[in-house]
Amino acid sequence: MKDIELVTFVNTQVIPVCIFLIMMGMGLSLVTDDFKRVLKYPKAVAIGLTNQLLLLPIIGFGLANIMPLEPEYAVGVMLLVLCPGGTTSNMFSHLAKGDVALSVTMTAVASLITVFTIPVVLNYSLIHFMGQGNEFQLPILTTMFSLMKLTIVPIVIGMMIRRYAPKIAESTQVHVSRFGILFLTLLIIFLTYIQQDIVIPALIAAGPVSIILNISTMLLGYYSSKLFGLNLAQRTSITIEVGLQNSTLSMFMALTLLANYKMSFTPAIYTLTMLFTAGILAGMLNSKYFKSKSNSEVMADNA
């Protein structure tokens, strides 16, 4: 009984409040110029958002159909690819010497757009993988409203704080980013504790698709941006933005909106994968070899 009460409390109270705080933290890093940058640097933003909002869901849907996954794990893949970006991707863009402004802009724009795309595509995914008339179908307008309360509203609040109390925003922003990583870690631990009897089968089932999805999307982000002539910093940010998903929001939808723990395991496993590969990428791009290569590219661009 205590476990049931704990699960209910975490799903209905803790997770929504923490996501609200994390998204508000994202707002603390945003200014109106981040949205104007869409018009100022249209090519880079367009390439990144096309990868995030169009190609990423297509790849995820394809893998969910091709790989031998149970329906719940397949829906978990779709939850992931429908929630691109997040504060984690901005942090890793900074660590990897990417174009942080581009990363922040992509995250901000994608967060606004996905409020409206998630309920529609997710409902189709539930019907496709779980069957017509399944118990997990979501009311589209209600879901949009719920996502607005947990994404757009806190982002706007964060932006208002940034505008009228910039010192508070600057001093708080780093702590909120760290809190996001900590909360995600604790959420995975909690998920493992509650569903410890299926952790190993879940790793075996959803581990391969998580690795393939992560590596393939990061390669897609890098080479598509390289094909269109973006510089190394821009390619780095797009690679990270496409490869790192807002898995906290994905798990929220699985645990709270859909009330299904099995669907949350794919985002949880993917989190471990994406943090590992993003760490490797940041390490590589900070190595002497890539620093010298980056300097050579800059000199070539200025020549």
Secondary structure, DSSP 8 states (H G I E B T S, - for coil): -HHHHHHHHIIIIIHHHHHHHHHHHHHHT--HHHHHHHHHSHHHHHHHHHIIIIIHHHHHHHHHHHS---HHHHHHHHHHHTSB--HHHHHHHHHTT--HHHHHHHHHHHHHHHHHHHHHHHHHHHHHHH-TT-TT---HHHHHHHHHHHTHHHHHHHHHHHHH-HHHHHHHHHHHHHHHHHHHHHHHHHHHHHTGGGHHHHHHHHHHHHHHHHHHHHHHHHHHHHHTT--HHHHHHHHHHHH-B-HHHHHHIIIIIS--HHHHHHHHHHHHHHHHHHHHHHHHHTSHHHHHHHHHHHHHHH-
